[in-house]
Amino acid sequence: MADLVETYDLTAPSQSGWALDYRIRRDDGEELHVGVRCWDEAHASAKRAGNALALEAMADRGLAAALEHAERVQSPAERGSVLISIWFDAADNGNLCSRISYARDAT
């Protein structure tokens, strides 16, 4: 399983929610970043819908989801830079959404 190396809290004081960036080391030794965002409205939406899975993921600030996604993506050693974005969708009962992007490093 992947391990958390470092957490960066990117939440602005005026922000209605939270924003974190996790640096994660995979089992293969590769490191990558996972950005997780949650707005207050997404939390309220999940609460109204009784969305226990989303509320649980929000309670741990998306860390379990970030670790799981980090292990599932292709290796940065093979694909280049990997960016994982995770957020909770206020329009969809607070459900967790994600996007994975790969980019070759310029050489």
PyMOL commands that place a pseudoatom at each C-alpha (Angstrom):
pseudoatom trace, name=CA, resn=MET, resi=1, chain=A, elem=C, hetatm=0, pos=[0.000, 0.000, 0.000]
pseudoatom trace, name=CA, resn=ALA, resi=2, chain=A, elem=C, hetatm=0, pos=[1.096, 3.547, -0.679]
pseudoatom trace, name=CA, resn=ASP, resi=3, chain=A, elem=C, hetatm=0, pos=[2.367, 5.715, 2.179]
pseudoatom trace, name=CA, resn=LEU, resi=4, chain=A, elem=C, hetatm=0, pos=[1.772, 9.357, 2.975]
pseudoatom trace, name=CA, resn=VAL, resi=5, chain=A, elem=C, hetatm=0, pos=[5.032, 11.308, 2.851]
pseudoatom trace, name=CA, resn=GLU, resi=6, chain=A, elem=C, hetatm=0, pos=[3.820, 14.858, 3.369]
pseudoatom trace, name=CA, resn=THR, resi=7, chain=A, elem=C, hetatm=0, pos=[0.631, 16.906, 3.589]
pseudoatom trace, name=CA, resn=TYR, resi=8, chain=A, elem=C, hetatm=0, pos=[0.323, 20.473, 2.350]
pseudoatom trace, name=CA, resn=ASP, resi=9, chain=A, elem=C, hetatm=0, pos=[-2.710, 22.443, 3.509]
pseudoatom trace, name=CA, resn=LEU, resi=10, chain=A, elem=C, hetatm=0, pos=[-3.559, 24.850, 0.688]
pseudoatom trace, name=CA, resn=THR, resi=11, chain=A, elem=C, hetatm=0, pos=[-6.789, 26.100, 2.245]
pseudoatom trace, name=CA, resn=ALA, resi=12, chain=A, elem=C, hetatm=0, pos=[-7.184, 29.863, 1.977]
pseudoatom trace, name=CA, resn=PRO, resi=13, chain=A, elem=C, hetatm=0, pos=[-8.692, 31.610, 5.022]
pseudoatom trace, name=CA, resn=SER, resi=14, chain=A, elem=C, hetatm=0, pos=[-11.574, 32.895, 2.900]
pseudoatom trace, name=CA, resn=GLN, resi=15, chain=A, elem=C, hetatm=0, pos=[-12.253, 29.516, 1.290]
pseudoatom trace, name=CA, resn=SER, resi=16, chain=A, elem=C, hetatm=0, pos=[-15.559, 27.755, 2.006]
pseudoatom trace, name=CA, resn=GLY, resi=17, chain=A, elem=C, hetatm=0, pos=[-14.102, 24.288, 2.443]
pseudoatom trace, name=CA, resn=TRP, resi=18, chain=A, elem=C, hetatm=0, pos=[-10.611, 22.823, 2.342]
pseudoatom trace, name=CA, resn=ALA, resi=19, chain=A, elem=C, hetatm=0, pos=[-7.826, 22.044, -0.124]
pseudoatom trace, name=CA, resn=LEU, resi=20, chain=A, elem=C, hetatm=0, pos=[-4.988, 19.610, 0.535]
pseudoatom trace, name=CA, resn=ASP, resi=21, chain=A, elem=C, hetatm=0, pos=[-2.093, 18.282, -1.500]
pseudoatom trace, name=CA, resn=TYR, resi=22, chain=A, elem=C, hetatm=0, pos=[-0.652, 14.925, -0.481]
pseudoatom trace, name=CA, resn=ARG, resi=23, chain=A, elem=C, hetatm=0, pos=[2.802, 13.690, -1.460]
pseudoatom trace, name=CA, resn=ILE, resi=24, chain=A, elem=C, hetatm=0, pos=[2.564, 9.910, -1.610]
pseudoatom trace, name=CA, resn=ARG, resi=25, chain=A, elem=C, hetatm=0, pos=[5.148, 7.160, -2.086]
pseudoatom trace, name=CA, resn=ARG, resi=26, chain=A, elem=C, hetatm=0, pos=[3.876, 4.100, -3.913]
pseudoatom trace, name=CA, resn=ASP, resi=27, chain=A, elem=C, hetatm=0, pos=[4.947, 0.513, -3.250]
pseudoatom trace, name=CA, resn=ASP, resi=28, chain=A, elem=C, hetatm=0, pos=[7.275, 0.744, -6.266]
pseudoatom trace, name=CA, resn=GLY, resi=29, chain=A, elem=C, hetatm=0, pos=[9.097, 3.683, -4.619]
pseudoatom trace, name=CA, resn=GLU, resi=30, chain=A, elem=C, hetatm=0, pos=[7.739, 6.307, -7.014]
pseudoatom trace, name=CA, resn=GLU, resi=31, chain=A, elem=C, hetatm=0, pos=[6.325, 9.522, -5.538]
pseudoatom trace, name=CA, resn=LEU, resi=32, chain=A, elem=C, hetatm=0, pos=[3.420, 11.582, -6.791]
pseudoatom trace, name=CA, resn=HIS, resi=33, chain=A, elem=C, hetatm=0, pos=[1.062, 14.348, -5.695]
pseudoatom trace, name=CA, resn=VAL, resi=34, chain=A, elem=C, hetatm=0, pos=[-2.657, 14.060, -5.125]
pseudoatom trace, name=CA, resn=GLY, resi=35, chain=A, elem=C, hetatm=0, pos=[-4.790, 17.172, -4.756]
pseudoatom trace, name=CA, resn=VAL, resi=36, chain=A, elem=C, hetatm=0, pos=[-8.017, 16.794, -2.764]
pseudoatom trace, name=CA, resn=ARG, resi=37, chain=A, elem=C, hetatm=0, pos=[-10.672, 19.523, -2.547]
pseudoatom trace, name=CA, resn=CYS, resi=38, chain=A, elem=C, hetatm=0, pos=[-13.956, 19.741, -0.673]
pseudoatom trace, name=CA, resn=TRP, resi=39, chain=A, elem=C, hetatm=0, pos=[-16.290, 22.710, -0.589]
pseudoatom trace, name=CA, resn=ASP, resi=40, chain=A, elem=C, hetatm=0, pos=[-18.786, 23.287, 2.216]
pseudoatom trace, name=CA, resn=GLU, resi=41, chain=A, elem=C, hetatm=0, pos=[-21.644, 22.912, -0.272]
pseudoatom trace, name=CA, resn=ALA, resi=42, chain=A, elem=C, hetatm=0, pos=[-20.423, 19.421, -1.253]
pseudoatom trace, name=CA, resn=HIS, resi=43, chain=A, elem=C, hetatm=0, pos=[-20.382, 18.426, 2.419]
pseudoatom trace, name=CA, resn=ALA, resi=44, chain=A, elem=C, hetatm=0, pos=[-23.905, 19.803, 2.905]
pseudoatom trace, name=CA, resn=SER, resi=45, chain=A, elem=C, hetatm=0, pos=[-25.082, 17.981, -0.228]
pseudoatom trace, name=CA, resn=ALA, resi=46, chain=A, elem=C, hetatm=0, pos=[-23.665, 14.664, 1.014]
pseudoatom trace, name=CA, resn=LYS, resi=47, chain=A, elem=C, hetatm=0, pos=[-25.247, 15.211, 4.419]
pseudoatom trace, name=CA, resn=ARG, resi=48, chain=A, elem=C, hetatm=0, pos=[-28.676, 15.985, 2.911]
pseudoatom trace, name=CA, resn=ALA, resi=49, chain=A, elem=C, hetatm=0, pos=[-28.461, 12.868, 0.737]
pseudoatom trace, name=CA, resn=GLY, resi=50, chain=A, elem=C, hetatm=0, pos=[-27.298, 10.634, 3.593]
pseudoatom trace, name=CA, resn=ASN, resi=51, chain=A, elem=C, hetatm=0, pos=[-24.248, 9.761, 1.493]
pseudoatom trace, name=CA, resn=ALA, resi=52, chain=A, elem=C, hetatm=0, pos=[-22.264, 7.838, 4.119]
pseudoatom trace, name=CA, resn=LEU, resi=53, chain=A, elem=C, hetatm=0, pos=[-19.420, 6.928, 1.733]
pseudoatom trace, name=CA, resn=ALA, resi=54, chain=A, elem=C, hetatm=0, pos=[-18.810, 10.545, 0.764]
pseudoatom trace, name=CA, resn=LEU, resi=55, chain=A, elem=C, hetatm=0, pos=[-19.077, 11.742, 4.366]
pseudoatom trace, name=CA, resn=GLU, resi=56, chain=A, elem=C, hetatm=0, pos=[-16.568, 9.095, 5.460]
pseudoatom trace, name=CA, resn=ALA, resi=57, chain=A, elem=C, hetatm=0, pos=[-14.136, 10.135, 2.717]
pseudoatom trace, name=CA, resn=MET, resi=58, chain=A, elem=C, hetatm=0, pos=[-14.575, 13.798, 3.681]
pseudoatom trace, name=CA, resn=ALA, resi=59, chain=A, elem=C, hetatm=0, pos=[-13.961, 13.008, 7.355]
pseudoatom trace, name=CA, resn=ASP, resi=60, chain=A, elem=C, hetatm=0, pos=[-10.465, 11.681, 6.584]
pseudoatom trace, name=CA, resn=ARG, resi=61, chain=A, elem=C, hetatm=0, pos=[-9.883, 14.584, 4.190]
pseudoatom trace, name=CA, resn=GLY, resi=62, chain=A, elem=C, hetatm=0, pos=[-9.749, 12.225, 1.211]
pseudoatom trace, name=CA, resn=LEU, resi=63, chain=A, elem=C, hetatm=0, pos=[-6.550, 10.524, 2.396]
pseudoatom trace, name=CA, resn=ALA, resi=64, chain=A, elem=C, hetatm=0, pos=[-7.738, 6.921, 1.929]
pseudoatom trace, name=CA, resn=ALA, resi=65, chain=A, elem=C, hetatm=0, pos=[-8.987, 7.769, -1.566]
pseudoatom trace, name=CA, resn=ALA, resi=66, chain=A, elem=C, hetatm=0, pos=[-5.702, 9.510, -2.383]
pseudoatom trace, name=CA, resn=LEU, resi=67, chain=A, elem=C, hetatm=0, pos=[-3.653, 6.491, -1.283]
pseudoatom trace, name=CA, resn=GLU, resi=68, chain=A, elem=C, hetatm=0, pos=[-5.873, 4.118, -3.253]
pseudoatom trace, name=CA, resn=HIS, resi=69, chain=A, elem=C, hetatm=0, pos=[-5.701, 6.238, -6.406]
pseudoatom trace, name=CA, resn=ALA, resi=70, chain=A, elem=C, hetatm=0, pos=[-1.904, 6.550, -6.092]
pseudoatom trace, name=CA, resn=GLU, resi=71, chain=A, elem=C, hetatm=0, pos=[-1.519, 2.766, -6.206]
pseudoatom trace, name=CA, resn=ARG, resi=72, chain=A, elem=C, hetatm=0, pos=[-3.971, 2.310, -9.101]
pseudoatom trace, name=CA, resn=VAL, resi=73, chain=A, elem=C, hetatm=0, pos=[-2.412, 4.755, -11.573]
pseudoatom trace, name=CA, resn=GLN, resi=74, chain=A, elem=C, hetatm=0, pos=[0.373, 3.844, -13.936]
pseudoatom trace, name=CA, resn=SER, resi=75, chain=A, elem=C, hetatm=0, pos=[3.895, 4.264, -12.615]
pseudoatom trace, name=CA, resn=PRO, resi=76, chain=A, elem=C, hetatm=0, pos=[5.445, 7.719, -12.956]
pseudoatom trace, name=CA, resn=ALA, resi=77, chain=A, elem=C, hetatm=0, pos=[8.652, 5.927, -13.972]
pseudoatom trace, name=CA, resn=GLU, resi=78, chain=A, elem=C, hetatm=0, pos=[6.853, 4.622, -17.067]
pseudoatom trace, name=CA, resn=ARG, resi=79, chain=A, elem=C, hetatm=0, pos=[4.366, 7.410, -17.826]
pseudoatom trace, name=CA, resn=GLY, resi=80, chain=A, elem=C, hetatm=0, pos=[6.112, 10.552, -16.608]
pseudoatom trace, name=CA, resn=SER, resi=81, chain=A, elem=C, hetatm=0, pos=[4.502, 13.007, -14.220]
pseudoatom trace, name=CA, resn=VAL, resi=82, chain=A, elem=C, hetatm=0, pos=[1.203, 11.908, -12.746]
pseudoatom trace, name=CA, resn=LEU, resi=83, chain=A, elem=C, hetatm=0, pos=[-1.361, 14.347, -11.381]
pseudoatom trace, name=CA, resn=ILE, resi=84, chain=A, elem=C, hetatm=0, pos=[-4.348, 13.044, -9.466]
pseudoatom trace, name=CA, resn=SER, resi=85, chain=A, elem=C, hetatm=0, pos=[-7.168, 15.459, -8.663]
pseudoatom trace, name=CA, resn=ILE, resi=86, chain=A, elem=C, hetatm=0, pos=[-9.939, 14.415, -6.283]
pseudoatom trace, name=CA, resn=TRP, resi=87, chain=A, elem=C, hetatm=0, pos=[-12.957, 16.501, -5.349]
pseudoatom trace, name=CA, resn=PHE, resi=88, chain=A, elem=C, hetatm=0, pos=[-16.422, 16.078, -3.924]
pseudoatom trace, name=CA, resn=ASP, resi=89, chain=A, elem=C, hetatm=0, pos=[-19.278, 17.075, -6.239]
pseudoatom trace, name=CA, resn=ALA, resi=90, chain=A, elem=C, hetatm=0, pos=[-21.980, 19.235, -4.658]
pseudoatom trace, name=CA, resn=ALA, resi=91, chain=A, elem=C, hetatm=0, pos=[-24.260, 18.632, -7.666]
pseudoatom trace, name=CA, resn=ASP, resi=92, chain=A, elem=C, hetatm=0, pos=[-24.014, 14.839, -7.218]
pseudoatom trace, name=CA, resn=ASN, resi=93, chain=A, elem=C, hetatm=0, pos=[-24.838, 14.311, -3.529]
pseudoatom trace, name=CA, resn=GLY, resi=94, chain=A, elem=C, hetatm=0, pos=[-21.235, 14.997, -2.538]
pseudoatom trace, name=CA, resn=ASN, resi=95, chain=A, elem=C, hetatm=0, pos=[-19.898, 11.973, -4.414]
pseudoatom trace, name=CA, resn=LEU, resi=96, chain=A, elem=C, hetatm=0, pos=[-16.150, 11.682, -4.873]
pseudoatom trace, name=CA, resn=CYS, resi=97, chain=A, elem=C, hetatm=0, pos=[-14.888, 12.488, -8.374]
pseudoatom trace, name=CA, resn=SER, resi=98, chain=A, elem=C, hetatm=0, pos=[-11.378, 12.159, -9.736]
pseudoatom trace, name=CA, resn=ARG, resi=99, chain=A, elem=C, hetatm=0, pos=[-9.249, 12.967, -12.747]
pseudoatom trace, name=CA, resn=ILE, resi=100, chain=A, elem=C, hetatm=0, pos=[-5.877, 11.454, -13.581]
pseudoatom trace, name=CA, resn=SER, resi=101, chain=A, elem=C, hetatm=0, pos=[-3.463, 13.213, -15.932]
pseudoatom trace, name=CA, resn=TYR, resi=102, chain=A, elem=C, hetatm=0, pos=[-0.154, 11.954, -17.288]
pseudoatom trace, name=CA, resn=ALA, resi=103, chain=A, elem=C, hetatm=0, pos=[2.561, 14.108, -18.830]
pseudoatom trace, name=CA, resn=ARG, resi=104, chain=A, elem=C, hetatm=0, pos=[5.999, 13.258, -20.134]
pseudoatom trace, name=CA, resn=ASP, resi=105, chain=A, elem=C, hetatm=0, pos=[8.716, 15.335, -18.522]
pseudoatom trace, name=CA, resn=ALA, resi=106, chain=A, elem=C, hetatm=0, pos=[10.565, 17.560, -20.995]
pseudoatom trace, name=CA, resn=THR, resi=107, chain=A, elem=C, hetatm=0, pos=[14.107, 16.392, -21.641]
for i in range(1, 107): cmd.bond("trace and resi %d" % i, "trace and resi %d" % (i + 1))
show_as sticks, trace
zoom trace
